[in-house]
Amino acid sequence: MFINQINHNENNILKKPSSQLMIILGIALLFCLIATNKLVSDKNDLPRILRSYNNPQYDAIIDGPIGGDDEQVGACSFRFLIFSSVDSESIGLGNTLQSIWKLKSKLFVPCVAVIMSSKDSEKSIEKRLDIINSSDFKKHPSMITAIGIGHNNRKRGSTIVDELGNYLKSIRDDKKFMIVNEGNTFCERAEYHIMNVLDEARRRKMDSESMNHLAYKVSMGKLNGFIITRYILSKWVETSSIKSSVLLDILEKKKVLTYRFQIMQSVQEDQPKCFETLVERDSSFSFNLDQCSDSLFSPCNNEKKSVEFSHDVVKETVFPSSSKYSISDFERVESIKCLKGEDCNTCCEKKAMKCTQEFFPFINRCDELQYHDNSCECERESESTSISPFYKGSKCVIALRKSKFTCESKPTTSSFISRLCPCLKE
């Protein structure tokens, strides 16, 4: 009887759709349109979402090439402004372009504008154009633009600022711009960190914060690593000067959020390495680790984020957890407090052990230092050194950058510094 009643109701519906059914179908269609629009506008979120499934088929979709030389690419997901200097080696431009090209996927399309120096000679410009034309971007010319290449334009009174202004006018979208100094290269998977920044920007837009006055810093360097809005770039162009000091003056009046991790390999040796914390002495854009220990951005509101950090490395579902060390390796490692002025090689050898540099990050912890001296006051070093972690008087100090760890560094005896070293049983 119940089945017959269902069939009877179905026949009535087929004969004449009820108003209730039409309303339900209308609501379903509305939600479908909203979801489709959200998916299109937030397509840069898809790699992070798909990657979380750890499915090889999804990885192939994300990492696969855009297509053949004749295939049309999608709209730009993000724009890079590369400042090419007459003082730098032109090979640096090729390295930068190649690293940006590697970020490309079916769901992340980078577009590039290479800005030449006003001091560049015609020969220097030609050399840089040869590099551009020999790069992978030649497959899709719509993805790359060269600015400041015409001496004839300069003779007619046109400047690089004019050309940059015309380039800006030709852009119809509101995608953000990242400033890159020639020679710097992007770390592997840097696009996912860029997406973290774009996620934060969208969240703040939803929270009604003024997007025009918000910038981000994702890599150290004077101008290198700033992600700015079209509005800020326009204000820079309106000053008729593209000097770094002018943009920095503009940014001083804006709100700049520093991303936790360095996502570029800098040409300067003293800069943080890939994915180290963006901490730099005397920089107003340095990440504040003490106040923002649980945040991806600084300054922060001390709110707890839905991310976890271990040894200052974020734990994300994007990548599967892995370690090249086994439990038996950790069982053989011991942290040793050394004598004042002693290097780690000598310290470990006295115990018939060997200093192993790879294990420094695992002992670079306050609780590990205080295990050997529970009365010491733990703090982070103010400037990165190669002798951390160490003890000095009543202080125990943890390191800023893992790239500085070394077994060989020897503190002076007069400094009264004792190193904490990872010693491996052979």
CORJO-V899270 format. One line per field, one symbol per residue. ss: DSSP state (~ for helix, > for strand, _ for the rest). phi: phi as a letter, one per 30 degrees, with the letter a starting at -180 (. if undefined). burial: + if it has 16 or more other C-alpha atoms within 10 Angstrom, else -. A space follows every 50 residues. Layout:
ss=???
phi=???
burial=???
//
This chain:
ss=_~~~~~~~~~~~~~~___~~~~~~~~~~~~~~~~~~~~~~~_~~~~~~~~ ~____~~~~~~~~______________>>>>>>_______~~~~~~~~~~ ~___>__>_>>>>>>______~~~~~~~~~~~~~_~~~~~~~~>>>>___ ~~~~~____~~~~~~~~~~~______>>>>>___>>___~~~~~~~~~~~ ~~~~~~____~~~>>>>________>>>_~~~~~~~~~_____~~~~~~~ ~~__>>>>>_>__>>___________>___________________>>__ _______>>>__>>>___________~~~~~~>>>>>______~~~~~~_ __>>>_~~~~~~~__~~~~~~~____>>>>_________>>>__>>>>__ _~~~________~~~_>>>>>>>>>_
phi=.ddddddddddddddadddddddddddddddddddddddddcddddeddd dddhceddddddcdddlddcdddddddabccccccddcdddddddddddd edddbdcbcdcbbccdddcddddddddddddddcdddddbeddbbccicc ddddddjdcddddddddddddcccddccdbdejdbdddiddddddedddd dddddddiddddcbbbbbadkecejdcbdddddddddddibcdddddddd ddccccccddcdcbcddcdddedeidddcbdicdcddcdddbdcbdbbdb ciddcdbcbbhicdcbddcddabdccdddddccbdbdcdeicddddeddd chbbdbedceedcdbddddddcadcdcdbcddbdbccddacbidcbccdd bddddaddebdddddhccdcbdccdd
burial=-------------------------------------------+++++-+ ++-----+--+++--+---------+++++++++++---+-+++++++++ ++++++++++++++++++-+---++--++-++--+++--+--++-++++- +-------+++++++----------++++++++++++--+++++++++-- +---------+-+++++++++-++++++++-++--++---------+--- +----+++++++++++----++++++++++----+++++--+++++++++ -----------+-+------------------++++++++++++++++-- --+++++-+++-++++-+++-----+++-++--++++++++---++++++ ++-++++-+++-----++++++++--
//
